[in-house]
C-alpha cells in the first residue's frame, strides 16, 4: 500500500441516491444504514427504489445495450479504462464509510476498493480475447466453413453481499461490460453506501444506461431477476439466497452465476513447515474480516503429530487480537455485521462447550460505553470436536474455528470432502509434489498450497465453487465467457460442395 489512510471518519450521515440512465435520482423512501459497532448510530441513508424505479433501470440498460454491444471490445475497454481513472481519489472516505456500515477494520475496507480497481484493470487486459473466433474448415461430408464466435447476452444484474461488496463486484461487473452487456448493480441493503458511491462515479463516465445502480428493499427488486429483459443474474451470497435466485430466474430461464457459501478445509500434513510466516497466513485465512469471508478456512484438519504446534501458534496470535471499533487505531478484529449472525456464532460456541469439546476463547470485549451492545464476539478455537457438531458441518461465518486431528491422509481427504460445500481448500506441506497430490483430491473450485484466503487469490484465475458452493466461474477469460453466448456462422463452400 503506497497511499496513506486518512484516519478521520466522514461526516455523517452519508446519503446516496439511485443512478439510472445516466442520471442520479432520489426515491420517496430510504434505507437506514446502521453501524454494527455502535448501536443506535446511523451511518447514513440510501435511496429505497420502488418497483417502478427498478423497471426504469431495466429499461435504461436495455436501451443502452445496442450501442454498447456494437462497439468492439477494444473500444469498450478504452472507455472503461477512462471511467475508472481517479477511482482512488475518494478511497479513504469510501473505506471509512464501508468500515462504519460493515464493521470491519479500516484497512480491509480500504483494500475492498483497491481489489475492485485491480480486478477491473485485469479484465481490461483480456480485451483482445473477447471477440476471438475459431474457424472450422470444410471436412468430408461437411461442405461449409464455420466460424465459432461469441456475442454478449444483453442486460445483466449483479448482486453483491455485505462482506466485501466492492471487491466482489470487481469479479464480475467489468467482465460483463467488457463482453458487451449493460448492467444493473444491486448493492446489499445493509451496506449500500460505499458501493453505490463507487459504482456511480464510474457510471457517470460511461454512456447513459450502460451502468446503473439501484438500492432498496429486496421485496421491490424482484424484476432484477424475473424480468424477461434480464439476460443474466450474477449473485454472490448464501446458499439459501442462491437457491432463491435460481428459483426466481427459472420462470424466464434467465441464466445465473452463483458464488455461494463455503466450508473450506485446510489440511495440514505431517511434513508441513509451520513456521511463523505460515502460521500468520493460516491465522489470516481463518480470522480476516472477523471470519466473515466465504473462502476463509472454516475447518482445520491437522496431522495428530502437529496438533500442539497449530493450536499454540493460533493461540499466540489470538492473544494479540484487539477487538474493537473498525475505525479505531489498533483494532484488528471488528464486530460481526449483524446481531443475528453474532447470535448464531455464539450459539455454535456454546453448543461446542456443552458437548465437552475443548473451547478456548481469546481477547477482551470493548469496554467503551458507546460500543456496548455492539456485535462484538471473542474469537474461539474448538479443539478436537465431534465432527457432527454444527461448528464443523455449518459455515460459521464468524471468529470460531474447529481444529480436528487426523492420522492418515486418506482420513483427512475423506473428512475434507464430506461436506455440502466445494468452494475452496488448502494443503500445507513442505513437499510441493506431496501437497499437489493431496490438493488434486479435494472436491472444490480453488485450492491453495501453504496458503489460503481472499487476500491470496490469483485475480487472473477463474473462481467459483462446486457442489452447493455455486454455479459458474468469475474472473479471467472464463469470467468474460460467462457473460457471452456462443454463436456459429456457417458459409457454404462451393468447392467443398462440388468435391462432395
NORGI-V460820 format. One record per backbone hydrogen bond with DSSP energy under -0.5 kcal/mol. CO is the residue of the C=O (numbers start at 1). NH is the residue of the N-H. Records with the same first field share a line. If there is no record, write none. Layout:
BEGIN
CO: NH, NH
END
This chain:
BEGIN
5: 7
14: 45
16: 47
18: 25
19: 213
20: 23
23: 20
25: 18
29: 48
31: 33, 46
32: 34
33: 43, 44
34: 36
36: 375
38: 41
41: 35, 43
43: 14
44: 33
45: 16
46: 31
47: 49
48: 29
50: 54
51: 55
52: 56
53: 57
54: 58
55: 59
56: 60
57: 61
58: 62
59: 63
60: 64
61: 65
62: 66
64: 68
65: 69
66: 70
67: 71
68: 71
72: 76
73: 77
74: 78
75: 79
76: 80
77: 81
78: 82
79: 83
80: 84
81: 85
82: 85
84: 87
86: 89
87: 90
88: 91
90: 94
91: 95
92: 96
93: 97
94: 98
95: 99
96: 100
97: 101
98: 102, 103
99: 103
100: 36
103: 335
105: 109
106: 110
107: 111
108: 112
109: 113
110: 114
111: 115
112: 116
113: 117
114: 118
115: 119
116: 120
117: 121
118: 122
119: 123
120: 124
121: 125
123: 126
124: 127
126: 129, 130
127: 130, 131
129: 132
134: 136, 148
135: 137
136: 146
139: 142
142: 139, 144
143: 493
144: 146
145: 491
146: 136, 148
147: 149, 489
148: 134
149: 487
151: 485
154: 182
155: 231, 232
156: 184
157: 159, 234
158: 186
159: 236
162: 165
164: 168
165: 169
166: 170
167: 170
168: 171
169: 172, 173
171: 475
172: 176
173: 177
174: 178
175: 179
176: 181
177: 180
182: 156
183: 212
184: 158
185: 187, 214
186: 160
188: 191
192: 196
193: 197
194: 198
195: 199
196: 200
197: 201
198: 202
199: 203
200: 204
202: 205
203: 206
207: 210
210: 183
212: 185
213: 19
215: 49
217: 220
218: 221
221: 224
222: 225, 226
223: 227
227: 230
229: 155, 231
231: 255
232: 157
233: 235, 257
234: 159
235: 259
238: 242
239: 243
240: 244
241: 245
242: 246
243: 247
244: 248
245: 249
246: 250
247: 251
248: 251
249: 252, 254
250: 253
255: 233
257: 235, 259
258: 260, 471
259: 237
264: 298, 299
265: 267, 426
266: 268, 301
267: 269, 428
268: 303
269: 272
271: 430
275: 279
276: 280
277: 281
278: 282
279: 283
280: 284
281: 285
282: 286
283: 286, 287
284: 288
285: 297
287: 290
288: 291
289: 292
291: 293
293: 296
296: 264
298: 402
299: 266, 301
300: 302, 404
301: 268
302: 406
303: 306
304: 307
306: 310
307: 311
308: 312
309: 313
310: 314
311: 315
312: 316
313: 317
314: 318
315: 319
317: 320
318: 321
321: 323
322: 324, 332, 333
325: 328
326: 106
328: 331
333: 324
338: 342
339: 343
340: 344
341: 345
342: 346
343: 347
344: 348
345: 349
346: 350
347: 351
348: 352
349: 353
350: 354
351: 355
352: 357
353: 356
357: 359
358: 360, 383
359: 361
360: 381
368: 371
369: 372
371: 374
374: 376
375: 336
379: 362
380: 401
381: 360, 383
382: 403
383: 358
386: 389
389: 392, 393
390: 394
394: 396
398: 400
399: 380
401: 382
402: 300, 404
403: 384
404: 302
406: 304
408: 412
409: 413
410: 414
411: 415
412: 416
413: 417
414: 418
417: 419
420: 468
422: 445, 466
423: 445, 446
424: 265
425: 448
426: 267
427: 429, 450
428: 269
430: 432
431: 435
432: 436
433: 437
434: 438
435: 439
436: 440
438: 441
439: 442
442: 444
446: 425
448: 427
453: 456
454: 457
457: 459
458: 461
459: 476
463: 474
466: 469
467: 470
469: 260
471: 258
474: 463
475: 479
476: 479, 480
477: 481
478: 482
480: 483
481: 484
483: 153
485: 151
487: 149
489: 147
491: 145
492: 494
493: 497
494: 498
495: 499
496: 500
END
